[in-house]
Amino acid sequence: MKIVYIDRAREELDAAVAWYESKRKGLGFEFLDSVEEALKRLLMFPELCAVCYDNFRRCVIKRFPYSIFYTLENQDIVIHAVFNSRCNPDDRPFEI
């Protein structure tokens, strides 16, 4: 399996890294390390996280209030959103 980001998810990840880095030098990279750790777990165990809606799964990032929403498609783990869990719940990372 491989990790594939849709454009919006990549933009969300980049924005989060930049925001954390603006708060404290190096914090953005710590956030990115936490995301990469979660992705390594998903590569080993793609079905580790429960389905939360339709075929979307939610992986909670350790230490930071973010979740990765993904689907399993063929041999890919498709990242649809890197979502700040403190945001308004109506700002869902996918259409309902």
N, C-alpha and C positions, 0 to 999 in steps of 0.2 A: 504494500500500500504506500501511497505517497500523499502528502499534504498539498491541497490546492486551495488558494484563497480566491473568492470572488473580489472584484475591485473594491467594493464598498467595505468589505471586511479588512482588506489591506490598509485602506485609508483610515479606518477606525483604529487599527493597531498603531499605525504611524502617528496619529494624533495623540493617542494615549501616551506613547513613549515620549513625544515632544512635551506634553503637558507635565508629566512627572519629572522630566529632565529640567524643565523651567522652575520647578519647585525646589529641587536640590540636585546639584551636579552628581551624576552617577545613578540617581534614582530611576531614571528612564531605562537604563540598562538593567537594573535590578528587576524592574517590571518585565522587561523583555526576557530575562532569564527565567522568570516564573512562568511566562507563557510557553517558552520552549520546553521547560520541564513538563508542563501539562501535555504538550504535543507529543513528546517522547512516550508518555504513558499511553496516549491514544494510539500511537503507532504500534505499540506492543499489544494493546487490548482495545481495539476499535469500538467494541460494544460495551465498554466499561461504564459509560454514562447512560442513564435512563433516557428514554424518549420522553420529551416534555410536551411536544405538540406535533401532530401529524408524524412526519419522519425525522423531525429535528431533535437532536440530542444536545444536552447542556453540560458542559464541563466547567466547573468552578475553578478559578485560578486561586492558588494559595497566596495568602498574605495581602492580596489586592482585591478590591471589590469589583472584579470583572468576571465575566463568564464568556466562554467560547461556545457559540451555537454552530453545530455542524451536522452534516448528513453523510451517510455512507453510500457512495455511488460507484458501482463497478469496483475497481481496485483503488479508489480514491477516498480520502477523507476531505470533504469539501467544507471549508470554513466560510460560513455565511455572515457571521457577525462576531465582533469582539466588543461585548456590550458591558457598559458600566452599570452595575446592579443598583447603584444609588440613583439612577435616572428615573424619571417618571415611568411607571409601568405601562402607560399608554404608548410610550415610544418604543414599541416592540421591535426587535431586530428582524422580524419577518412579518409578512402580511397574514392576518388571521381572517 
